[in-house]
Amino acid sequence: VQLQASGGGLVQPGGSLRLSCATSGFTLDYYGIGWFRQAPGKEREGVSCISSSNGNTYYADSVKGRFTISRDNAKNTVYLQMNSLKPEDTAVYYCATDKVVLTECTLVSTDRYDYWGQGTLVTVSS
């Protein structure tokens, strides 16, 4: 199982980025995928997740209305479109697989996720 997060970079406040999580070694259709982030000196927090069973999506309150998660099972890739970026969005972003198959995803705990990508750095600064 491998996950490869990419698409991070430096962007000005108000700008946009699209992160990609390329997966391999498992059938993406069966697994929910979560995006998490970790800012310097802070704990890792859930940003968004997309369920395998019905494609339902969930967002942290801090990103609702600005971020959109989507999946393309044919390409084995999950995306995180980030708009109206703020300096407080600066962090390393990680994607991870939900260890419980064919169910609703959750952002309550990182313990629910087992395989993690290496992370991609997003810096929002003028």
C-alpha positions as CSV (number, residue, x, y, z in Angstrom):
1,V,0.0,0.0,0.0
2,Q,1.4,3.4,-1.0
3,L,0.0,6.9,-0.9
4,Q,1.8,9.8,-2.5
5,A,0.7,13.3,-1.7
6,S,1.7,16.2,-4.0
7,G,0.6,19.6,-5.2
8,G,1.8,21.7,-2.2
9,G,3.7,24.9,-2.6
10,L,3.8,28.6,-1.8
11,V,0.7,30.6,-2.4
12,Q,-0.5,34.1,-1.5
13,P,-3.5,34.5,0.8
14,G,-6.7,34.2,-1.1
15,G,-5.1,31.8,-3.6
16,S,-5.8,28.2,-4.5
17,L,-4.0,24.9,-4.7
18,R,-5.1,21.4,-5.6
19,L,-3.5,18.6,-3.7
20,S,-3.4,15.0,-5.1
21,C,-3.1,11.7,-3.3
22,A,-2.0,9.0,-5.7
23,T,-2.6,5.6,-4.3
24,S,-1.4,2.1,-5.2
25,G,-1.4,-1.4,-3.9
26,F,-5.1,-1.6,-2.9
27,T,-8.5,-1.1,-4.4
28,L,-9.3,2.5,-3.7
29,D,-13.1,1.9,-4.2
30,Y,-13.2,0.1,-0.8
31,Y,-11.5,2.7,1.3
32,G,-12.3,6.1,2.6
33,I,-9.5,8.6,2.4
34,G,-8.7,11.4,4.8
35,W,-6.7,14.5,4.4
36,F,-4.9,15.7,7.6
37,R,-2.5,18.6,8.3
38,Q,0.1,19.4,10.8
39,A,1.4,22.9,11.4
40,P,4.7,23.5,13.2
41,G,4.3,22.9,17.0
42,K,0.7,21.7,16.6
43,E,-1.0,18.3,16.6
44,R,-2.1,16.7,13.4
45,E,-5.7,17.6,12.6
46,G,-8.3,16.3,10.3
47,V,-9.2,18.5,7.3
48,S,-11.5,16.4,5.2
49,C,-12.4,12.9,4.3
50,I,-14.4,11.1,1.7
51,S,-16.2,7.8,2.3
52,S,-15.9,4.7,0.2
53,S,-19.4,3.4,0.6
54,N,-21.3,6.4,-0.7
55,G,-18.8,9.1,-1.4
56,N,-20.0,11.2,1.5
57,T,-17.6,14.0,2.4
58,Y,-16.8,15.7,5.7
59,Y,-14.9,18.8,6.5
60,A,-13.4,20.5,9.5
61,D,-15.2,23.7,10.4
62,S,-12.1,25.7,9.6
63,V,-12.2,24.7,5.9
64,K,-15.9,24.3,5.2
65,G,-16.9,26.3,2.1
66,R,-13.3,26.7,1.0
67,F,-12.0,23.1,0.5
68,T,-13.5,20.4,-1.6
69,I,-12.4,16.7,-1.5
70,S,-13.1,14.4,-4.5
71,R,-12.0,11.0,-5.7
72,D,-11.3,9.4,-9.1
73,N,-11.3,5.7,-8.5
74,A,-10.3,5.0,-12.1
75,K,-7.2,7.0,-11.6
76,N,-6.6,5.8,-8.0
77,T,-6.4,9.4,-6.9
78,V,-8.0,11.6,-4.3
79,Y,-7.9,15.4,-4.6
80,L,-8.2,18.3,-2.2
81,Q,-9.1,21.5,-3.9
82,M,-8.2,24.4,-1.6
83,N,-9.6,27.9,-2.3
84,S,-9.4,31.2,-0.4
85,L,-6.3,30.0,1.4
86,K,-5.4,31.7,4.6
87,P,-2.0,31.9,6.4
88,E,-3.5,29.6,9.1
89,D,-3.8,26.9,6.4
90,T,0.0,26.6,6.3
91,A,1.0,23.1,7.2
92,V,2.2,19.8,5.9
93,Y,-0.8,18.0,4.4
94,Y,-1.1,14.2,4.6
95,C,-3.5,11.7,3.0
96,A,-4.3,8.4,4.7
97,T,-6.5,5.4,4.3
98,D,-9.4,4.6,6.6
99,K,-8.7,1.2,8.1
100,V,-12.4,0.3,8.1
101,V,-13.6,-0.5,4.7
102,L,-16.9,0.3,3.1
103,T,-18.1,2.7,5.8
104,E,-18.5,6.3,6.6
105,C,-15.2,8.1,7.1
106,T,-14.5,10.2,10.1
107,L,-12.1,13.0,11.2
108,V,-12.5,12.3,14.9
109,S,-9.2,10.5,15.3
110,T,-6.1,9.7,13.3
111,D,-6.2,6.2,14.9
112,R,-8.8,5.3,12.4
113,Y,-6.3,5.7,9.6
114,D,-3.5,3.3,9.0
115,Y,-1.5,4.0,5.8
116,W,-0.1,7.5,5.4
117,G,1.5,9.4,2.5
118,Q,4.7,11.3,3.1
119,G,3.1,14.8,3.2
120,T,3.2,17.9,1.0
121,L,4.0,21.3,2.4
122,V,1.5,24.1,1.9
123,T,2.7,27.6,2.7
124,V,0.3,30.5,2.6
125,S,2.1,33.8,2.8
126,S,2.4,37.2,1.1
